[in-house]
Amino acid sequence: MDPASYSSTNSSVVARVRAADARAWEQFVELYGPLLFFWARRGGLNAADAADLTQDVFLAIARSIDRFDKAKGSLRGWMLTIVRNKVADHYRQRPAAVAGGGTEFLRRLQELPDAAEEAPEEQSQTQALFRRALAQVEAEFERRTWMAFWRVVVEGQDTAAVAADLGLSASSVRQAKSRVLRRLREQLGDWLPE
């Protein structure tokens, strides 16, 4: 995908989903589907029910994406709230699915993380999310730009050493890093810290 095809003010994946961009929706599903499935499983659902619930969550997101307001909360928190509500709906509709009654139901809902916390197993899900985002945006950059970013940010190499090795100026390496990080922030929204 050509990076020039993104407008500077409307390039986040959420903005592109709102604009009914089919490719953006595919990327959104690819990015967040595994995480939504993980949250559903963490809520006590079996794999088949978690897969169904993930589809229900995407349907809810599609129907309400225009109402998502970043100023009122994070994308992560918003999606997690939808998952929690769908898990609760699942158990309300299938009370026999929760052996032990209301106490077990509450325990399973409480196993879903708060938007502000991240358990170790969720950290691995977040890392997988970052890897998926990296894979999505890599093709948008020239090889040297990507390598400069990768070596400085991911591998933690010194900017000057990377610049010398790639035949770039240190300023060019910093610009490459900045461009790729900006694009990742657009793709991931509030998932990638400033």
MDAnalysis code that builds the backbone (N, CA, C; Angstrom):
import MDAnalysis as mda
import numpy as np

u = mda.Universe.empty(582, n_residues=194, atom_resindex=np.repeat(np.arange(194), 3), trajectory=True)
u.add_TopologyAttr("name", ["N", "CA", "C"] * 194)
u.add_TopologyAttr("resid", np.arange(1, 195))
u.add_TopologyAttr("resname", ["MET", "ASP", "PRO", "ALA", "SER", "TYR", "SER", "SER", "THR", "ASN", "SER", "SER", "VAL", "VAL", "ALA", "ARG", "VAL", "ARG", "ALA", "ALA", "ASP", "ALA", "ARG", "ALA", "TRP", "GLU", "GLN", "PHE", "VAL", "GLU", "LEU", "TYR", "GLY", "PRO", "LEU", "LEU", "PHE", "PHE", "TRP", "ALA", "ARG", "ARG", "GLY", "GLY", "LEU", "ASN", "ALA", "ALA", "ASP", "ALA", "ALA", "ASP", "LEU", "THR", "GLN", "ASP", "VAL", "PHE", "LEU", "ALA", "ILE", "ALA", "ARG", "SER", "ILE", "ASP", "ARG", "PHE", "ASP", "LYS", "ALA", "LYS", "GLY", "SER", "LEU", "ARG", "GLY", "TRP", "MET", "LEU", "THR", "ILE", "VAL", "ARG", "ASN", "LYS", "VAL", "ALA", "ASP", "HIS", "TYR", "ARG", "GLN", "ARG", "PRO", "ALA", "ALA", "VAL", "ALA", "GLY", "GLY", "GLY", "THR", "GLU", "PHE", "LEU", "ARG", "ARG", "LEU", "GLN", "GLU", "LEU", "PRO", "ASP", "ALA", "ALA", "GLU", "GLU", "ALA", "PRO", "GLU", "GLU", "GLN", "SER", "GLN", "THR", "GLN", "ALA", "LEU", "PHE", "ARG", "ARG", "ALA", "LEU", "ALA", "GLN", "VAL", "GLU", "ALA", "GLU", "PHE", "GLU", "ARG", "ARG", "THR", "TRP", "MET", "ALA", "PHE", "TRP", "ARG", "VAL", "VAL", "VAL", "GLU", "GLY", "GLN", "ASP", "THR", "ALA", "ALA", "VAL", "ALA", "ALA", "ASP", "LEU", "GLY", "LEU", "SER", "ALA", "SER", "SER", "VAL", "ARG", "GLN", "ALA", "LYS", "SER", "ARG", "VAL", "LEU", "ARG", "ARG", "LEU", "ARG", "GLU", "GLN", "LEU", "GLY", "ASP", "TRP", "LEU", "PRO", "GLU"])
u.atoms.positions = np.array([
    [0.844, -1.170, 0.000],
    [0.000, 0.000, 0.000],
    [0.890, 1.233, 0.000],
    [0.536, 2.171, -0.805],
    [1.317, 3.386, -0.953],
    [1.064, 4.333, 0.216],
    [2.120, 4.705, 0.972],
    [1.913, 5.597, 2.103],
    [1.317, 6.929, 1.685],
    [1.525, 7.335, 0.462],
    [0.963, 8.598, 0.010],
    [-0.553, 8.543, -0.085],
    [-1.124, 7.330, -0.075],
    [-2.574, 7.201, -0.180],
    [-3.283, 7.564, 1.124],
    [-2.545, 7.774, 2.192],
    [-3.136, 8.154, 3.467],
    [-3.120, 9.664, 3.594],
    [-4.230, 10.230, 4.020],
    [-4.199, 11.664, 4.312],
    [-3.603, 11.815, 5.702],
    [-2.953, 12.912, 5.939],
    [-2.283, 13.086, 7.224],
    [-3.267, 13.221, 8.371],
    [-4.496, 13.608, 8.097],
    [-5.440, 13.787, 9.190],
    [-6.418, 12.630, 9.334],
    [-6.439, 11.726, 8.402],
    [-7.453, 10.679, 8.423],
    [-6.834, 9.316, 8.127],
    [-5.681, 9.028, 8.718],
    [-4.984, 7.819, 8.338],
    [-5.032, 6.708, 9.378],
    [-5.616, 6.939, 10.537],
    [-5.679, 5.858, 11.510],
    [-6.579, 4.759, 10.970],
    [-6.319, 3.551, 11.402],
    [-7.131, 2.437, 10.930],
    [-8.587, 2.643, 11.333],
    [-8.844, 3.226, 12.495],
    [-10.217, 3.489, 12.929],
    [-10.873, 4.489, 11.986],
    [-10.160, 5.551, 11.632],
    [-10.720, 6.546, 10.716],
    [-11.006, 5.913, 9.359],
    [-10.110, 5.055, 8.910],
    [-10.325, 4.413, 7.607],
    [-11.459, 3.393, 7.678],
    [-11.643, 2.719, 8.813],
    [-12.792, 1.818, 8.979],
    [-14.078, 2.635, 8.942],
    [-14.083, 3.766, 9.636],
    [-15.258, 4.649, 9.620],
    [-15.612, 5.087, 8.207],
    [-14.599, 5.268, 7.383],
    [-14.811, 5.723, 6.006],
    [-15.175, 4.566, 5.071],
    [-15.441, 3.392, 5.649],
    [-15.845, 2.201, 4.885],
    [-14.750, 1.716, 3.936],
    [-13.506, 1.848, 4.356],
    [-12.364, 1.352, 3.599],
    [-12.256, -0.155, 3.850],
    [-12.523, -0.954, 2.825],
    [-12.541, -2.411, 2.973],
    [-11.187, -2.952, 3.421],
    [-10.102, -2.419, 2.887],
    [-8.765, -2.884, 3.284],
    [-8.499, -2.557, 4.748],
    [-8.970, -1.402, 5.203],
    [-8.791, -1.031, 6.611],
    [-9.545, -2.004, 7.506],
    [-10.741, -2.397, 7.095],
    [-11.504, -3.357, 7.900],
    [-10.769, -4.689, 7.968],
    [-10.209, -5.140, 6.845],
    [-9.423, -6.386, 6.850],
    [-8.249, -6.274, 7.818],
    [-7.551, -5.143, 7.785],
    [-6.426, -4.933, 8.693],
    [-6.888, -4.896, 10.138],
    [-8.004, -4.244, 10.396],
    [-8.554, -4.148, 11.746],
    [-8.872, -5.538, 12.283],
    [-9.516, -6.356, 11.468],
    [-9.857, -7.726, 11.878],
    [-8.587, -8.546, 12.100],
    [-7.624, -8.404, 11.209],
    [-6.354, -9.120, 11.341],
    [-5.606, -8.708, 12.605],
    [-5.621, -7.409, 12.888],
    [-4.925, -6.900, 14.074],
    [-5.587, -7.350, 15.369],
    [-6.901, -7.148, 15.460],
    [-7.574, -7.279, 16.742],
    [-8.324, -8.591, 16.946],
    [-8.565, -9.350, 15.886],
    [-9.295, -10.610, 16.022],
    [-8.685, -11.559, 17.053],
    [-7.377, -11.835, 16.971],
    [-6.782, -12.741, 17.958],
    [-6.903, -12.235, 19.398],
    [-6.815, -10.930, 19.592],
    [-6.927, -10.371, 20.935],
    [-8.354, -10.494, 21.455],
    [-9.337, -10.202, 20.608],
    [-10.740, -10.346, 21.018],
    [-11.039, -11.805, 21.360],
    [-10.521, -12.719, 20.560],
    [-10.701, -14.151, 20.818],
    [-10.070, -14.525, 22.160],
    [-8.875, -14.017, 22.424],
    [-8.191, -14.265, 23.692],
    [-9.035, -13.783, 24.865],
    [-9.580, -12.562, 24.748],
    [-10.409, -12.035, 25.823],
    [-11.654, -12.886, 26.031],
    [-12.251, -13.351, 24.937],
    [-13.446, -14.198, 25.055],
    [-13.102, -15.514, 25.757],
    [-11.976, -16.099, 25.396],
    [-11.549, -17.346, 26.058],
    [-11.258, -17.088, 27.534],
    [-10.665, -15.944, 27.813],
    [-10.355, -15.592, 29.199],
    [-11.641, -15.409, 30.009],
    [-12.724, -15.068, 29.333],
    [-14.022, -14.949, 29.982],
    [-14.694, -16.292, 30.197],
    [-13.999, -17.384, 29.864],
    [-14.504, -18.723, 30.143],
    [-15.194, -19.414, 28.985],
    [-15.197, -18.826, 27.816],
    [-15.867, -19.455, 26.683],
    [-14.966, -20.511, 26.038],
    [-15.605, -21.551, 25.505],
    [-14.829, -22.545, 24.763],
    [-14.452, -21.935, 23.410],
    [-13.607, -22.614, 22.661],
    [-13.077, -22.055, 21.419],
    [-14.182, -21.710, 20.417],
    [-15.157, -22.591, 20.261],
    [-16.237, -22.338, 19.295],
    [-17.069, -21.130, 19.714],
    [-17.430, -21.060, 20.986],
    [-18.212, -19.914, 21.465],
    [-17.393, -18.630, 21.403],
    [-16.092, -18.721, 21.691],
    [-15.227, -17.540, 21.630],
    [-15.121, -17.035, 20.191],
    [-15.052, -17.950, 19.229],
    [-14.998, -17.542, 17.816],
    [-16.299, -16.847, 17.416],
    [-17.419, -17.407, 17.838],
    [-18.717, -16.770, 17.548],
    [-18.811, -15.398, 18.205],
    [-18.384, -15.325, 19.457],
    [-18.438, -14.071, 20.178],
    [-17.536, -13.020, 19.518],
    [-16.376, -13.441, 19.034],
    [-15.472, -12.513, 18.342],
    [-16.173, -11.902, 17.137],
    [-16.909, -12.719, 16.388],
    [-17.667, -12.201, 15.246],
    [-18.744, -11.220, 15.709],
    [-19.408, -11.562, 16.821],
    [-20.426, -10.659, 17.372],
    [-19.811, -9.322, 17.792],
    [-18.616, -9.381, 18.350],
    [-17.928, -8.152, 18.766],
    [-17.594, -7.309, 17.537],
    [-17.093, -7.950, 16.484],
    [-16.789, -7.192, 15.266],
    [-18.051, -6.565, 14.677],
    [-19.156, -7.277, 14.739],
    [-20.418, -6.721, 14.261],
    [-20.803, -5.494, 15.090],
    [-20.665, -5.600, 16.409],
    [-20.964, -4.463, 17.293],
    [-20.025, -3.292, 17.001],
    [-18.766, -3.587, 16.757],
    [-17.799, -2.531, 16.428],
    [-18.201, -1.859, 15.118],
    [-18.539, -2.664, 14.119],
    [-18.937, -2.101, 12.818],
    [-20.152, -1.186, 12.959],
    [-21.081, -1.591, 13.799],
    [-22.303, -0.802, 13.985],
    [-22.075, 0.473, 14.792],
    [-21.037, 0.477, 15.636],
    [-20.875, 1.612, 16.547],
    [-19.556, 2.361, 16.395],
    [-18.769, 2.035, 15.392],
    [-17.455, 2.668, 15.238],
    [-17.573, 4.187, 15.094],
    [-18.672, 4.650, 14.513],
    [-18.852, 6.095, 14.372],
    [-19.049, 6.790, 15.711],
    [-19.458, 6.038, 16.720],
    [-19.677, 6.631, 18.048],
    [-18.446, 6.535, 18.942],
    [-17.428, 5.778, 18.503],
    [-16.217, 5.690, 19.312],
    [-15.549, 7.054, 19.333],
    [-15.244, 7.525, 20.531],
    [-14.628, 8.834, 20.716],
    [-13.343, 8.650, 21.520],
    [-12.230, 8.813, 20.856],
    [-10.922, 8.648, 21.486],
    [-10.759, 9.556, 22.709],
    [-11.401, 10.708, 22.678],
    [-11.295, 11.647, 23.803],
    [-11.968, 11.098, 25.059],
    [-12.923, 10.181, 24.886],
    [-13.643, 9.633, 26.035],
    [-13.049, 8.334, 26.558],
    [-12.091, 7.780, 25.854],
    [-11.473, 6.542, 26.303],
    [-10.650, 5.899, 25.205],
    [-9.915, 4.881, 25.595],
    [-9.021, 4.223, 24.655],
    [-9.771, 3.218, 23.785],
    [-9.201, 2.932, 22.631],
    [-9.744, 1.905, 21.753],
    [-9.744, 0.566, 22.481],
    [-8.669, 0.290, 23.191],
    [-8.569, -0.957, 23.952],
    [-9.697, -1.066, 24.970],
    [-9.913, -0.008, 25.733],
    [-10.964, -0.018, 26.742],
    [-12.345, -0.163, 26.128],
    [-12.569, 0.499, 25.011],
    [-13.850, 0.428, 24.320],
    [-14.118, -0.996, 23.826],
    [-13.106, -1.589, 23.191],
    [-13.284, -2.962, 22.689],
    [-13.449, -3.948, 23.841],
    [-12.697, -3.761, 24.909],
    [-12.816, -4.645, 26.062],
    [-14.209, -4.544, 26.686],
    [-14.770, -3.361, 26.722],
    [-16.132, -3.195, 27.235],
    [-17.128, -3.961, 26.367],
    [-16.958, -3.892, 25.064],
    [-17.845, -4.642, 24.168],
    [-17.705, -6.141, 24.416],
    [-16.474, -6.624, 24.564],
    [-16.267, -8.050, 24.832],
    [-16.925, -8.441, 26.148],
    [-16.697, -7.653, 27.187],
    [-17.321, -7.957, 28.491],
    [-18.839, -8.039, 28.374],
    [-19.422, -7.089, 27.673],
    [-20.877, -7.092, 27.508],
    [-21.340, -8.316, 26.726],
    [-20.612, -8.684, 25.701],
    [-20.984, -9.850, 24.895],
    [-20.807, -11.143, 25.694],
    [-19.770, -11.217, 26.517],
    [-19.579, -12.396, 27.379],
    [-20.734, -12.487, 28.374],
    [-21.089, -11.355, 28.961],
    [-22.218, -11.340, 29.902],
    [-23.507, -11.768, 29.194],
    [-23.725, -11.264, 27.975],
    [-24.898, -11.674, 27.194],
    [-24.884, -13.179, 26.935],
    [-23.718, -13.696, 26.613],
    [-23.569, -15.130, 26.350],
    [-24.035, -15.943, 27.558],
    [-23.587, -15.570, 28.733],
    [-23.954, -16.328, 29.933],
    [-25.409, -16.109, 30.341],
    [-25.932, -14.924, 30.074],
    [-27.354, -14.690, 30.350],
    [-28.233, -15.548, 29.446],
    [-27.807, -15.720, 28.217],
    [-28.583, -16.498, 27.249],
    [-28.419, -18.002, 27.456],
    [-27.331, -18.409, 28.088],
    [-27.039, -19.825, 28.309],
    [-26.650, -20.053, 29.765],
    [-27.584, -19.911, 30.685],
    [-27.221, -20.014, 32.105],
    [-26.601, -21.355, 32.465],
    [-26.939, -22.400, 31.752],
    [-26.363, -23.720, 32.052],
    [-24.883, -23.769, 31.680],
    [-24.424, -22.812, 30.883],
    [-23.027, -22.800, 30.459],
    [-22.086, -22.476, 31.616],
    [-22.633, -21.938, 32.688],
    [-21.802, -21.597, 33.836],
    [-22.183, -22.485, 35.004],
    [-21.401, -23.533, 35.196],
    [-21.632, -24.385, 36.362],
    [-21.297, -23.581, 37.602],
    [-22.106, -23.689, 38.622],
    [-21.837, -22.951, 39.848],
    [-22.632, -21.663, 39.939],
    [-23.411, -21.349, 38.919],
    [-24.322, -20.209, 38.992],
    [-23.639, -18.871, 38.954],
    [-24.255, -17.911, 39.647],
    [-23.839, -16.520, 39.591],
    [-22.423, -16.270, 40.056],
    [-21.962, -17.004, 41.063],
    [-20.611, -16.806, 41.571],
    [-19.583, -17.138, 40.499],
    [-19.782, -18.251, 39.826],
    [-18.864, -18.646, 38.752],
    [-18.918, -17.642, 37.607],
    [-20.095, -17.174, 37.278],
    [-20.260, -16.179, 36.223],
    [-19.475, -14.915, 36.565],
    [-19.619, -14.434, 37.779],
    [-18.903, -13.228, 38.201],
    [-17.394, -13.451, 38.187],
    [-16.951, -14.625, 38.614],
    [-15.516, -14.914, 38.606],
    [-14.973, -14.847, 37.187],
    [-15.698, -15.421, 36.242],
    [-15.231, -15.428, 34.852],
    [-15.200, -14.025, 34.271],
    [-16.193, -13.230, 34.579],
    [-16.181, -11.849, 34.087],
    [-15.020, -11.071, 34.701],
    [-14.715, -11.338, 35.960],
    [-13.626, -10.630, 36.624],
    [-12.267, -11.056, 36.092],
    [-12.195, -12.214, 35.431],
    [-10.932, -12.641, 34.832],
    [-10.553, -11.791, 33.634],
    [-11.541, -11.118, 33.040],
    [-11.219, -10.205, 31.948],
    [-10.495, -9.014, 32.545],
    [-9.407, -8.592, 31.925],
    [-8.595, -7.517, 32.513],
    [-9.305, -6.180, 32.444],
    [-8.936, -5.300, 33.357],
    [-9.370, -3.914, 33.247],
    [-8.587, -3.302, 32.096],
    [-9.121, -2.238, 31.532],
    [-8.455, -1.595, 30.399],
    [-7.068, -1.087, 30.790],
    [-6.865, -0.753, 32.060],
    [-5.592, -0.170, 32.485],
    [-4.566, -1.208, 32.933],
    [-4.957, -2.454, 33.080],
    [-4.003, -3.464, 33.565],
    [-3.713, -4.478, 32.479],
    [-2.571, -5.128, 32.614],
    [-2.196, -6.127, 31.635],
    [-1.475, -7.253, 32.351],
    [-2.116, -8.418, 32.381],
    [-1.518, -9.600, 32.982],
    [-0.427, -10.135, 32.045],
    [0.483, -10.962, 32.563],
    [1.565, -11.474, 31.709],
    [1.073, -12.147, 30.426],
    [0.002, -12.941, 30.529],
    [-0.485, -13.600, 29.308],
    [-1.073, -12.585, 28.331],
    [-1.588, -11.485, 28.841],
    [-2.092, -10.445, 27.949],
    [-0.934, -9.669, 27.333],
    [0.162, -9.543, 28.045],
    [1.333, -8.885, 27.472],
    [1.805, -9.625, 26.231],
    [1.747, -10.954, 26.256],
    [2.144, -11.710, 25.067],
    [1.157, -11.473, 23.929],
    [-0.116, -11.289, 24.256],
    [-1.109, -10.960, 23.230],
    [-0.840, -9.570, 22.647],
    [-0.463, -8.632, 23.495],
    [-0.136, -7.290, 23.030],
    [1.099, -7.315, 22.137],
    [2.092, -8.092, 22.512],
    [3.286, -8.220, 21.677],
    [2.937, -8.821, 20.320],
    [2.045, -9.794, 20.312],
    [1.595, -10.377, 19.047],
    [0.847, -9.336, 18.214],
    [0.058, -8.493, 18.864],
    [-0.636, -7.408, 18.180],
    [0.380, -6.474, 17.520],
    [1.434, -6.111, 18.241],
    [2.469, -5.252, 17.684],
    [3.133, -5.921, 16.483],
    [3.417, -7.225, 16.585],
    [4.029, -7.938, 15.452],
    [3.119, -7.916, 14.225],
    [1.817, -8.083, 14.443],
    [0.880, -8.032, 13.307],
    [0.874, -6.641, 12.681],
    [0.903, -5.605, 13.513],
    [0.929, -4.231, 12.991],
    [2.224, -3.969, 12.221],
    [3.340, -4.434, 12.756],
    [4.615, -4.276, 12.053],
    [4.550, -4.937, 10.678],
    [4.004, -6.138, 10.614],
    [3.893, -6.846, 9.343],
    [2.993, -6.088, 8.364],
    [1.948, -5.454, 8.880],
    [1.033, -4.719, 8.010],
    [1.672, -3.482, 7.396],
    [2.512, -2.794, 8.135],
    [3.039, -1.524, 7.625],
    [4.416, -1.645, 6.979],
    [5.100, -2.738, 7.166],
    [6.471, -2.871, 6.642],
    [6.544, -2.597, 5.144],
    [5.613, -3.126, 4.382],
    [5.651, -2.982, 2.921],
    [5.452, -1.538, 2.454],
    [5.016, -0.669, 3.339],
    [4.786, 0.728, 2.977],
    [6.070, 1.546, 2.924],
    [7.185, 0.960, 3.356],
    [8.434, 1.703, 3.460],
    [9.527, 1.079, 2.605],
    [10.433, 1.939, 2.151],
    [11.614, 1.448, 1.441],
    [12.431, 0.598, 2.401],
    [13.165, -0.322, 1.842],
    [13.928, -1.289, 2.654],
    [14.875, -0.589, 3.631],
    [15.632, 0.415, 3.170],
    [16.590, 1.079, 4.073],
    [15.873, 1.832, 5.186],
    [14.730, 2.433, 4.879],
    [13.951, 3.129, 5.912],
    [13.526, 2.132, 6.972],
    [12.998, 0.991, 6.516],
    [12.545, -0.031, 7.459],
    [13.710, -0.569, 8.288],
    [14.842, -0.841, 7.639],
    [16.001, -1.381, 8.358],
    [16.517, -0.384, 9.390],
    [16.531, 0.897, 9.033],
    [16.991, 1.918, 9.989],
    [16.076, 1.915, 11.213],
    [14.776, 1.931, 10.972],
    [13.808, 1.867, 12.076],
    [14.036, 0.606, 12.911],
    [14.065, -0.546, 12.265],
    [14.144, -1.837, 12.949],
    [15.392, -1.918, 13.828],
    [16.518, -1.535, 13.243],
    [17.768, -1.682, 13.980],
    [17.854, -0.724, 15.168],
    [17.306, 0.478, 15.030],
    [17.374, 1.441, 16.137],
    [16.309, 1.139, 17.186],
    [15.064, 0.915, 16.766],
    [13.964, 0.764, 17.720],
    [13.878, -0.650, 18.273],
    [13.892, -1.633, 17.417],
    [13.676, -3.014, 17.853],
    [14.956, -3.629, 18.411],
    [16.050, -3.438, 17.693],
    [17.307, -4.049, 18.127],
    [18.095, -3.162, 19.080],
    [17.698, -1.898, 19.204],
    [18.353, -0.993, 20.153],
    [19.751, -0.578, 19.756],
    [20.063, -0.594, 18.476],
    [21.391, -0.209, 18.022],
    [21.548, 1.307, 18.022],
    [22.773, 1.747, 18.081],
    [23.116, 3.162, 18.088],
    [22.806, 3.791, 16.727],
    [22.180, 4.962, 16.765],
    [21.792, 5.668, 15.540],
    [22.984, 5.901, 14.621],
    [24.094, 6.353, 15.146],
    [25.273, 6.649, 14.321],
    [25.812, 5.385, 13.663],
    [25.838, 4.288, 14.396],
    [26.345, 3.037, 13.839],
    [25.437, 2.531, 12.722],
    [24.125, 2.634, 12.925],
    [23.168, 2.207, 11.900],
    [23.314, 3.093, 10.673],
    [23.444, 4.397, 10.888],
    [23.598, 5.332, 9.778],
    [24.836, 4.986, 8.947],
    [25.961, 4.745, 9.616],
    [27.197, 4.411, 8.909],
    [27.046, 3.101, 8.135],
    [26.433, 2.126, 8.746],
    [26.272, 0.811, 8.118],
    [25.339, 0.864, 6.906],
    [24.295, 1.699, 6.978],
    [23.324, 1.765, 5.885],
    [23.637, 2.864, 4.869],
    [24.702, 3.626, 5.114],
    [25.071, 4.690, 4.188],
    [24.108, 5.870, 4.239],
    [23.591, 6.134, 5.428],
    [22.654, 7.243, 5.631],
    [23.242, 8.223, 6.630],
    [22.671, 9.393, 6.693],
    [23.063, 10.329, 7.745],
    [22.315, 9.947, 9.023],
    [22.835, 10.369, 10.150],
    [22.146, 10.107, 11.424],
    [20.768, 10.757, 11.409],
    [20.660, 11.911, 10.791],
    [19.371, 12.594, 10.680],
    [18.373, 11.748, 9.874],
    [18.843, 11.126, 8.815],
    [17.971, 10.266, 8.001],
    [17.484, 9.060, 8.794],
    [18.339, 8.518, 9.623],
    [17.947, 7.378, 10.461],
    [16.879, 7.820, 11.459],
    [17.077, 8.983, 12.072],
    [16.073, 9.494, 13.010],
    [14.743, 9.768, 12.298],
    [14.817, 10.294, 11.086],
    [13.602, 10.535, 10.309],
    [12.902, 9.221, 9.965],
    [13.673, 8.215, 9.596],
    [13.101, 6.899, 9.279],
    [12.387, 6.334, 10.503],
    [13.051, 6.415, 11.631],
    [12.456, 5.942, 12.881],
    [11.150, 6.670, 13.157],
    [11.173, 7.979, 13.011],
    [9.993, 8.794, 13.281],
    [8.851, 8.462, 12.321],
    [9.146, 8.316, 11.047],
    [8.107, 8.014, 10.046],
    [7.438, 6.673, 10.323],
    [8.235, 5.663, 10.627],
    [7.659, 4.336, 10.870],
    [6.857, 4.344, 12.168],
    [7.380, 4.967, 13.212],
    [6.636, 5.032, 14.478],
    [5.330, 5.798, 14.315],
    [5.357, 6.878, 13.541],
    [4.129, 7.641, 13.291],
    [3.098, 6.749, 12.582],
    [3.563, 5.987, 11.607],
    [2.641, 5.112, 10.869],
    [2.109, 4.011, 11.784],
    [2.933, 3.463, 12.649],
    [2.482, 2.442, 13.600],
    [1.448, 3.019, 14.564],
    [1.662, 4.255, 15.008],
    [0.664, 4.908, 15.884],
    [-0.653, 5.074, 15.155],
    [-0.587, 5.389, 13.873],
    [-1.814, 5.508, 13.089],
    [-2.526, 4.156, 13.002],
    [-1.757, 3.118, 12.838],
    [-2.325, 1.779, 12.684],
    [-2.863, 1.251, 14.008],
    [-2.168, 1.524, 15.089],
    [-2.525, 0.943, 16.381],
    [-3.296, 1.893, 17.298],
    [-3.372, 3.144, 16.937],
    [-4.088, 4.077, 17.802],
    [-3.401, 4.178, 19.157],
    [-4.205, 4.083, 20.204],
    [-3.689, 4.284, 21.561],
    [-2.928, 3.070, 22.116],
    [-2.726, 2.059, 21.306],
    [-1.987, 0.879, 21.769],
    [-0.497, 1.139, 21.827],
    [-0.018, 2.062, 21.024],
    [1.416, 2.346, 20.976],
    [1.674, 3.632, 21.744],
    [2.468, 3.571, 22.813],
    [2.700, 4.775, 23.616],
    [3.488, 5.815, 22.810],
    [3.291, 7.055, 23.204],
    [4.012, 8.159, 22.545],
    [5.484, 8.074, 22.846],
])
